Amino acid sequence: MTEPNWLSEGLDHIWLPYAQMKTAPRPAAAVGTSGVHIKMGDGRQLIDGVASWWTAAHGYNHPHILNAVRDQLSKMPHVMLGGLAHEQPYRLAKRLAAMTPGDLSRVFFTESGSVAVEVAMKIAMQYWRNKTGEKRNKFVSFKGGYHGDTFATMSVCDPEEGMHSLFAGAVSAQHVVDLPIDEDAASALDQLLSTHKDMAAVLVEPLLQGAGGMRVHDGATLKRLRALCDAHGVLLVFDEIFTGFGRTGAMFASEKAGVVPDIMTLGKALTGGVAPLAATIASEKVYAEFHDDDAAKALMHGPTFCGHALGCAAANASLDLFETEPRLEQAQAIETALRKGLSGLKNAPSVADVRILGAMGAVELAQDFSVDQARADFIEMGLFVRPLGRVIYLTPSLTVEMSDLNKLIEGVNEMTRRLGAPS
């Protein structure tokens, strides 16, 4: 089928994410979505195995979300939050404060997850200035972690991951260390926090590190982090942009682990994949240091589309679905199917590891392979799967039908066999 004009003509002008434009293969043209399917320009239907970078928790085109956005669009697409109020962000903030664990209660809206983490870092640093006058400008984060591509967030990503290595020296040097998955690592972190008194916060993706390779750790690790932060008087930030809204089998990974952070970031599935929106949520303890007669103690941050009305309408509708439809039960069913269908690959000689948590299944290969070729081969199978480095993973919509999920699982098994076959 002939390539659509908008693709062939626009390709000379668009700059694509995570792509060397000179050598990258031509992207496949998508012209529509429905449920967990992507309709392609050549008439094929692909089963989406990654929920559009993990956002489409309810599948595509859910009528409840689309109707909420249409209704808001007809009334008021957006108006600035500076000096004006409108319903959707106010309703959403109240709902998020009620559903997140502990005393996380004050919600700041941004347009992307990276900026939500940047806001969390700004809050953490200013918290200490407001509270004690201390200039705590350093952070602890963890190997295998990813928190975004903006300047501050690059500094707390794993430097060995390589994507941000070009900017070494330009971004602030932070402490990126081993997760305290055992007593030795916990002791090393304890010593680090004892030695360095300029730490504002510890940042972690709870239970599941996403873009760094779908790496899993347990709740005990997060309990150690909470204890260490409390012992040393350091704030704890949970980046739940990937893990929030059912991905780990609970509404939030913090809830699953039984650990409450001081600050939480949310994004991706917040709107069900319909609109860009993220949130940084602070505890009462943290917010109290900003609530003051002194104007200098205010948080001076204000995205143009802060509390975007259409995005917040989509998010409110998405929360309705989590309340009225069995998303967490669906996540558990996905986990059961992934364990049944992928666990046998652990014994394959070409496989280094298989990791499954909630509605996420990952197969890490022992050797490098062509991600572009694998993606193209998946499309030939009728699947959209986008590997990360050596990791082939599935993060389908929570609404995926078992028949479609089994096709995705069969595709991962087939791809693993192909990549492990002698050349």
Secondary structure, DSSP 8 states (H G I E B T S, - for coil): ----HHHHHHTTT---TT--TTTS-----EEEEEBTEEEETTS-EEEESSHHHHT-TT-BT-HHHHHHHHHHHHH-S---SSS---HHHHHHHHHHHHHSSTTEEEEEEESSHHHHHHHHHHHHHHHHHHHT-----EEEEETT----SSHHHHHTS-GGG-TTGGGTTTS---EEE----SHHHHHHHHHHHHH---EEEEEE-SSEE-TTT-EE--HHHHHHHHHHHHHHT-EEEEE-TTTTTTTTSSSSHHHHHT---SEEEE-GGGGTTSS--EEEEEEHHHHHTT-SS-GGGS-----TTTT-HHHHHHHHHHHHHHHHS-HHHHHHHHHHHHHHHHGGGGGSTTEEEEEEETTEEEEEESS---HHHHHHHHHHTTEE---BTTEEEE---TT--HHHHHHHHHHHHHHHHHHHS--
